Amino acid sequence: MIKPKVPIPAEFRERYQSLSDDPEAFFESLITPLPRTCRVNTHKASIDEVCARFDSYGLEYERVPWYDEALTTGDQPLGSTFEHFCGSIYIQDLASMLPPLVVREDLQDAELVLDACAAPGSKATQLSAFMQNCGTIIANDIDHQRIKALKFNMEKTGSVNIAITNYDLRDFPDIRFDVILLDAPCSAEGTVRKVPGVFKWWHPRHVYSAAGIQRQLLVKAFDLLADGGVLIYSTCTFAPEENEAILHHLLQERDAHLQPIEIDGFQTTPAMTHYRDTEFDLRISAAVRVFPHHNDTGGFFMARIRK
């Protein structure tokens, strides 16, 4: 693989030097492109069927040990395969697959599910596959242009239990949901392996701008949750201001309960309870950070919240 030529900004290195267990491995992973990955869309095919077809093409792949329906293909293209064309696979980063996976068991009894910032539909269609097209998923997004991609992916994957809405989540109608995914808009630092250009425009001010909106979105999402319901808050950034600090705000504003997250075969790191001069609520350690050098993924953060 050819590494991107965009250097890691010195301010980024200084900011996150103490964030991980192995700073050099962490920074090295950020300038190493992601492997191509996909998940099998079980509305249309089984993992065995897709693997058999890939074998017939001579397309090399590996099964992902912590997710039965996911595959990694290194640097081999997937977009030109028949399986991608017909919707039997969905090209998706491994880290992006985590939030639906964390609520997979909760979905079995869920009647109403909200993907609060859903476009282009990666997680919404994954939720639909887990629910086997039963129940109802509301896939909401504020961006009308991005909703076009959401609608396309919903139809391509055969996800017929999804309804699309176009709200600013902060103005969403007062409805109660059994399960909510809030993959919040963020500074996207964790996507740099896929989009090296992130380092070209990266600046801490993007972190602070996103955090102000995230606080409002998380409180609103929690208010939309039914009693006993589960909310997953996730971002693809490393910034504590967008992760731990947002959870700290929620715990101050609402009677929320953080639950542990465990994914067999997948390495996570507990969320921080302090960063520089800031102390966070100790309960936040139940949330998890995903570092790129641990599982060869993008960077990610997740919290499982019970009402």
Secondary structure, DSSP 4 states (H G I P E B T S, - for coil): -PPP-PPPPHHHHHHHTTTSS-HHHHHHHHTSPPPPEEEE-TTT--HHHHHHHHHHHT---EE-TT-TTEEE-TT---TTSHHHHHTSEEE--TGGGHHHHHTTTGGGG-SEEEETT-TT-HHHHHHHHHHTT-SEEEEE-S-HHHHHHHHHHHHHHT-TTEEEE---GGG--S--EEEEEEE-----GGGTTT-TTHHHH--HHHHHHHHHHHHHHHHHHHHTEEEEEEEEEEES---GGGTHHHHHHHHHHS--EEE----TT---EEPPSEETTEE--GGGGGSEEE-HHHHTS--EEEEEEE-
